[in-house]
Amino acid sequence: MQKKNMSSRRQFIKLGSLALSALPLLFLSGKASAATNTGMRTAMKYQDKPNGDKSCSGCAQFVPGKSAKDLGGCKLFPGDTEISPNGFCIAWMVKPK
């Protein structure tokens, strides 16, 4: 009986330490999910401010975030999840009504 308890404790400690060591990786992987597509931003002359009344929130290519003020994405910038709704690029196209 003693041997069985020792084995369970060892297994519990091993699994616990493995779970604790995985927590920082999970935290960092959440941060890594936000990304920018620098090459496309440069090619499309993206800027974080609007051009007159033209902004990403009024563009047909913009994919909004969770709320109207949150960062979103763009159909033309694959993998980019940090597009400002107040941004602008030369590919701006009026959103259909």
C-alpha positions as CSV (number, residue, x, y, z in Angstrom):
1,M,0.0,0.0,0.0
2,Q,2.8,2.4,0.8
3,K,4.4,1.8,-2.6
4,K,1.1,2.6,-4.4
5,N,0.8,5.9,-2.5
6,M,4.4,6.9,-3.4
7,S,3.8,6.2,-7.0
8,S,0.6,8.3,-7.1
9,R,2.4,11.2,-5.3
10,R,5.3,11.1,-7.8
11,Q,2.9,11.0,-10.7
12,F,0.9,13.9,-9.2
13,I,4.1,16.0,-8.7
14,K,5.3,15.2,-12.3
15,L,2.0,16.2,-13.8
16,G,1.7,19.3,-11.6
17,S,5.2,20.5,-12.5
18,L,4.5,19.9,-16.2
19,A,1.3,21.9,-16.0
20,L,3.1,24.7,-14.2
21,S,5.9,24.8,-16.8
22,A,3.3,25.0,-19.6
23,L,1.5,28.0,-18.2
24,P,4.1,30.6,-19.5
25,L,3.9,29.0,-22.9
26,L,0.2,29.3,-23.0
27,F,0.4,32.9,-21.9
28,L,3.0,33.8,-24.6
29,S,1.1,32.0,-27.3
30,G,-1.9,34.2,-26.6
31,K,0.3,37.3,-27.1
32,A,1.7,35.8,-30.3
33,S,-1.8,35.5,-31.8
34,A,-1.8,39.3,-32.5
35,A,0.3,39.9,-35.6
36,T,1.1,42.4,-38.3
37,N,1.8,41.9,-41.9
38,T,4.5,44.5,-42.3
39,G,5.2,43.7,-46.0
40,M,1.6,44.3,-47.0
41,R,1.3,47.3,-44.8
42,T,4.3,48.9,-46.5
43,A,3.1,48.0,-50.0
44,M,-0.4,49.4,-49.3
45,K,1.0,52.5,-47.5
46,Y,-1.1,51.7,-44.4
47,Q,-1.2,54.4,-41.7
48,D,-2.9,54.4,-38.3
49,K,-4.8,57.7,-39.0
50,P,-7.6,58.4,-41.4
51,N,-7.2,60.2,-44.7
52,G,-10.0,62.8,-44.5
53,D,-13.3,60.9,-44.1
54,K,-11.7,57.7,-45.4
55,S,-10.9,55.2,-42.6
56,C,-10.7,51.4,-42.3
57,S,-14.0,51.3,-40.5
58,G,-15.7,52.5,-43.6
59,C,-13.8,50.2,-46.0
60,A,-15.3,47.1,-47.6
61,Q,-12.1,45.2,-46.8
62,F,-12.1,45.8,-43.0
63,V,-12.9,43.0,-40.7
64,P,-14.0,44.7,-37.4
65,G,-12.8,43.6,-34.0
66,K,-15.1,42.6,-31.0
67,S,-16.3,46.2,-30.6
68,A,-16.3,49.3,-32.9
69,K,-13.1,50.7,-31.3
70,D,-11.1,47.4,-31.1
71,L,-8.4,46.5,-33.6
72,G,-9.6,44.3,-36.4
73,G,-8.3,42.7,-39.6
74,C,-8.2,43.3,-43.3
75,K,-9.1,40.9,-46.1
76,L,-6.0,42.2,-48.0
77,F,-3.5,41.8,-45.2
78,P,-3.5,38.1,-44.4
79,G,-2.6,37.2,-40.8
80,D,-2.7,40.9,-39.7
81,T,-4.9,41.2,-36.6
82,E,-3.9,44.8,-35.6
83,I,-5.7,47.0,-38.1
84,S,-7.0,50.2,-36.5
85,P,-10.6,51.2,-37.4
86,N,-9.2,54.7,-37.8
87,G,-6.4,53.6,-40.2
88,F,-6.2,54.0,-43.9
89,C,-4.4,52.5,-46.9
90,I,-4.4,53.1,-50.7
91,A,-6.6,50.0,-51.2
92,W,-9.5,51.8,-49.4
93,M,-12.9,51.0,-51.0
94,V,-16.2,52.4,-49.8
95,K,-18.2,49.8,-47.8
96,P,-21.4,48.8,-49.7
97,K,-24.7,49.8,-48.1
